[in-house]
């Protein structure tokens, strides 16, 4: 009870997330999602590329607002010869 009363609010503020994020149920849910995505991307032979695709897909599922964000256009440097 002490942790909830005296430390939880600081933890929520510093991590910008509720305490439910750290629970076992949330971890099991993520496990399920990763297993499903692993089956989707099983045809990618390189394990690093496969994991990169799984992580990207998972990130887009849990943070759909990121799809609306577009990076700023880079200015090209023109070299004069």
QUIWO-V252836 format. One record per residue. N is the residue number from 1. RES is the residue in three letters. OMEGA is omega as a letter, one per 30 degrees, with the letter a starting at -180 (* if undefined). Layout:
N:RES:OMEGA, N:RES:OMEGA
This chain:
1:UNK:l, 2:UNK:a, 3:UNK:l, 4:UNK:a, 5:UNK:a, 6:UNK:a, 7:UNK:a, 8:UNK:a, 9:UNK:l, 10:UNK:l, 11:UNK:l, 12:UNK:l, 13:UNK:a, 14:UNK:a, 15:UNK:l, 16:UNK:a, 17:UNK:l, 18:UNK:a, 19:UNK:l, 20:UNK:l, 21:UNK:a, 22:UNK:a, 23:UNK:a, 24:UNK:a, 25:UNK:l, 26:UNK:l, 27:UNK:l, 28:UNK:l, 29:UNK:l, 30:UNK:l, 31:UNK:a, 32:UNK:l, 33:UNK:l, 34:UNK:l, 35:UNK:l, 36:UNK:l, 37:UNK:l, 38:UNK:l, 39:UNK:l, 40:UNK:a, 41:UNK:a, 42:UNK:a, 43:UNK:l, 44:UNK:a, 45:UNK:a, 46:UNK:a, 47:UNK:l, 48:UNK:l, 49:UNK:l, 50:UNK:l, 51:UNK:l, 52:UNK:l, 53:UNK:l, 54:UNK:a, 55:UNK:l, 56:UNK:l, 57:UNK:l, 58:UNK:l, 59:UNK:l, 60:UNK:l, 61:UNK:a, 62:UNK:l, 63:UNK:a, 64:UNK:a, 65:UNK:a, 66:UNK:l, 67:UNK:l, 68:UNK:a, 69:UNK:l, 70:UNK:a, 71:UNK:l, 72:UNK:a, 73:UNK:l, 74:UNK:l, 75:UNK:l, 76:UNK:l, 77:UNK:a, 78:UNK:l, 79:UNK:l, 80:UNK:a, 81:UNK:*
